[in-house]
Every structure is written in C-alpha cells, then in structure tokens.
Amino acid sequence: MVFNEFINKLTHELGLPLPGMQVQLRMTSNRRLREMMEYRQLDQAIKSSVLILLYPGKKNPQPSFVVILRPTYEGIHSGQISLPGGRFELPDENLMQTALRETSEEIGMDPAGVTIIGKLTELYIPPSNYLVQPFVGFTSASPVFIPHPKEVEQIIEIPVRHLLDENNLVQKEISIGGIQFSAPSFVISGTTIWGATAMILNEFKEILLKTGL
C-alpha cells in the first residue's frame, strides 16, 4: 500500500467511533489499573498531549512513526519510551498546538510540515496526574530529526507494520523505583514500550487493522 493511500484510509477510520479505553486497558498492568481506578481525579489532572507522527520510511515508502527515549533523571518518567509531547502551556491555543509545539521542541519537526488527521481516546496517567490527548498526524517526506539534548536521549523510528506483528507483543517484567511488576508490552527491535505509550499505541493498532495495511 502506498503511503498516500494508507493516510487516506487511516483518516477515514479515525473519523469513525474510536475503539476507546477498553482497548487501551489491554496493555496495562494490574498495578496501573488499580491506580487508574483509585486515583482518577480528572478535574485536577494536568492537560497534555502527544503526537503519533507518521511518515514514509527512509529505506522504503512504508509508513513509520517515531518514539523517544527519555534521559535518566530524578523524575517519574526517567529513562522511559514515550511519544513526542508534553503538558499544555498558556501560549498554546489548544492541545493540538501543544502536541505540535512539543514535537518541534523534542525532535525538531517543523509544525508547518505536519497535517493532523485525527485523535485517539484521551488517557489518564496516575503517577504524573496527566490527562493525555493523543493526536495522529503525518508528513509526506521522511524527516530529518534533531533530538533536544536535554529532553531526548534517543530517537527511535518504528515501521507501523511492526505494531501489527503479534510476535512483538509480550509480557515483560518491569522494574521502576524499586518496584517490580509484570506488564504487557510491545518489544520492537530491542525497544520495550509499556505503560501509557503502549496503551495509546494499542488503540492505534486496533485502528490500523481496519486499514488493511
């Protein structure tokens, strides 16, 4: 499937009712599920957004997307894999602009070159008290990414098809803050994606299946 055809089909599917939280929850640990139910305070949550940025792969025209490895620091999301994005700030007109601004800051993607084609179901993250709105967008050319030296340890490019490979879906033992637990994860080319990012990508995967990619 050529890239433009894929984007057209995906845009159509994003305009239909979304798979929703029930699909996101398939990728959460029992520990996180308890947290979401016990500490879900949406009226006090910090608004934020992330972007699934699609583009033709550099080696072939098949669609790819990008995730980032956060640096190690004294914080909740230290050393984790995430989608580009962050918290809403007052200069932002809306959460879509937040996602575009943060993507520009973190990986050097010019917002003018990104077309937003839809959004996924918002997701509450208990440890950070963030309410995250995921957006889906694309750029027609393979970008040259520039990682922010303080916010991004590594930029990782992933062919979209790898999300659909059931061999990349595993149960992983996670250790964070001295606590160990098991969580469903995507493991793609040695990169382990779990938690909120995996939950968002699982809803995206459900929509991808309908495109016939």
Secondary structure, DSSP 8 states (H G I E B T S, - for coil): --HHHHHHHHHHHHTS----HHHHGGG--HHHHHHHHHS--GGG-EEEEEEEEEEE-SSSSSEEEEEEE----SSTTTT-EE-SEEE--TT-SSHHHHHHHHHHHHH---GGG-EEEEE---EEETTTTEEEEEEEEE-SS-------TTT-SEEEEEETHHHH-GGGEEEEEEEETTEEEEEEEEEETTEEE-HHHHHHHHHHHHHHGGGT-
